[in-house]
Amino acid sequence: MAINTTFHIVAARLQALISGFTGKRILVIGDMVADEYLIGNPTRIAREAPVLILELNEERTIPGGATNVAVNARTLGAEVYLAGVVGNDLPGQRLRKAISDLEMYQEGLVTDPQRPTSTKTRIMAGSSQVVRQHIVRVDRVDTSEVGEPSRGQIIEYIQRVLPTVDAVMLSDYENGMISPAIIESCLPLACQLKKVIIADSHGKLFRFQGVTALTPNQPEAELATGITITNEEQLNEAGRRLLEGSKAQSILITRGSEGMSLFVVDAEPLHLPIFPLNHHSSEIVDTNGAGDTVAATFTLALTAGASFAEAAYLANAAAALVVRRLGCATNTPQELMEAFAI
């Protein structure tokens, strides 16, 4: 009886936190990516080479990279402000249209005619009678640092909007946006204003000093610390080194099929297995974009007043939901609440 009562109290608390996501103001700074999908029916083998010929029947562009982080936050009820660059090209126009359709603010999204929109084109084969298969991905990305005048315009926007938001997320896909100048324009001011600051970066984690949390996956944590993680002792040491080296308040390491691990200053590590979903398929369909879901959910939970442990628990449930859907999936507040149905 006591266990059941405790479960009801915890579930009610987590659902109340999810309700608090609505209307939170999140600034997402990072590498904006257009994810293109070209989907066609395989018809025959080409005469000139042993390759499939696809008859194109669907083409779409969806937000990827830092914009996928933003979409996750937006779907959960946040007001989202973007800071980054796109090119003066068709992928950039399509990405802006997708962002507009989701009613995210793009005043800080600068069009830079000197660089292309970072674009990842996935070519899929299949039809309504055949399961779609991913054939190849083509990336068009300029990884050089964003230059002037675009960088100056972005910095001016960041410094102007930061005082008005609840949290800032730095989403670094190593495409040239998160430069030392951008970090310097953001972190000191955000720390001074006592904002929630989350850095989700593919590399060089110790650039982000004094943030609320770093949210690396295990390979990123291993790269930053020089530790190959094969057991809990090594995992705990990696978490300790990340906390010490970044002076962050917390570290949330996502570990794929092993769940995730939370490290907080002056607290014992918290290791969470994959969240059990009673009313969903147990099959993992697609892990693409799950890290973005974790970062967005963890951020919103902290802005809603969650403890680090509560935020990690919510992020773990959010990840368990999206990996059971194809593509970069997102959760609504209602879907996340249903994971804790009493």
NORJO-V65339 format. One record per helix or strand of 3 or more residues. SS is the DSSP state (hx for helix, st for strand). FROM is the first residue (numbers start at 1). TO is the last residue. If there is no record, write none. Layout:
# NORJO-V65339
SS;FROM;TO / SS;FROM;TO
This chain:
# NORJO-V65339
hx;2;19 / st;25;30 / st;32;45 / st;52;65 / hx;66;75 / st;79;87 / hx;90;101 / st;105;112 / st;118;127 / st;130;140 / hx;150;164 / st;167;172 / hx;180;192 / st;196;201 / hx;205;207 / hx;218;225 / hx;232;246 / st;250;254 / hx;256;258 / st;260;264 / st;270;272 / hx;290;303 / hx;308;322 / hx;333;338
